[in-house]
């Protein structure tokens, strides 16, 4: 893509970018990783992409969100990503939610809810905790069925 992508509505934009995050999740699945993908976007352009890589790197911090945030920080030369939107296929966990807050990401859009570890409303809502000085805008459930189906298929195949 050569220039910024524009959309008629925010819902259209969110759905399209979540599709890009799903591409990253599929890459993770093909590599034998839990299929979670993320895309960090600013002004209609991708700043960074990330796919889970915990197994390949032997590093539990290599979640898709963490990889996208790191790439975004390198791209802009700053730890603050206040004007960026992070699209991720699964509700962020505590580690990723903490990194999102520290990076001051302006908006977080996720697909599937995570009732076991989600920190954007499922288990707890760290991203919008009233005592914190930064609270990004959060939109959950975007293309949730597709995001969830990818995870379900992955774990069903592992259980055999």
Order of alpha helices (4+ residues) and beta strands (2+ residues): alpha-beta-beta-alpha-alpha-beta-alpha-beta-beta-alpha
